[in-house]
Amino acid sequence: MELMGSGMPQPLNMNHQRAGLDAYWLLGLEKSASDEEVRKRYRALLHKLHPDTAGVEGTERLLSLVIAAYGQIAKERRWE
């Protein structure tokens, strides 16, 4: 998931409402992604969107969506 010119991850530019409904889509993953793939993508997005490392203003909302999506997946997979 590359940052586009707007500074937003590509899936979020396509359809903001879908992002709230599909945690895997928000993270740019298939539902069949392994636990390791989910964790790896989450960590990469945290780094990319964190205000101290993003280099783009306004990433806080995106970061909160990523955190919520990961939490939803963790709950589904009973990691908590």
N, C-alpha and C positions, 0 to 999 in steps of 0.2 A: 504494500500500500504506500505509494509515493505521495509526497506532498505536492499538490498542484499549485498553480499560480496564486490561487486565493489563500494558500496556507492551510487548506483543509485536506484531510485524507480523502482520497477519491470517492469511496462509497458515501461519505457524508454529503458530498456535493450532489449526488444523484437523487437522493430522497431522504430528507430529514425524518419524516414520520416513520419510515420503515426502520430506521436506526433504533427507535424505542421498542420495537417489536421483535427484533432478531439480533441477539447478542453476538451470534457467530458472524453474521453479515457485517455488523459494526466493526468487529475485529479483523474482517477480511479473511475469514476461515470458513471451511465447510463444516457441517455438523459432525462429520466423521473424523475431524482432526483429532490427533492423539492428545493426551494430557500434556505431553512434553511440547507439542506444537502450540497448544493454547497458551501455556505458560511463557514460552519463548516469544510469541507474538505480543503478549501482554507486556512483558518487560521491554521489548523494543518500542512499543507505542508509548509506554510511560516515559522512556528516555526521549523519544522524538517530540512528545507533546508537553513535557515538563517546562514550565515558564523559564527556568534557568538555562535550559539547553535548546529550546525550540528555535530561538532566533526570530520568532514570529509572534506578534501580539495577538491576544484573543484566543489562545489555545486552552484556557482554563475550562471552558464549557466542554470542549472536545475531550479533555482529560477526564472530566467527571463522567462523561458518557462511557468512556473506555473502562473506567473503574467500576461503574455500575454493571456494564456488560460482563466483565470478568466475574464480578460477584454473583451474577445470575448463573453463569456457567458453573462456577464453583458450587453453588447451591444444588444445581441440577445433578452434578457429578458427585455430590456429597463430599467435597473436599474440606468443608468447614467442620 
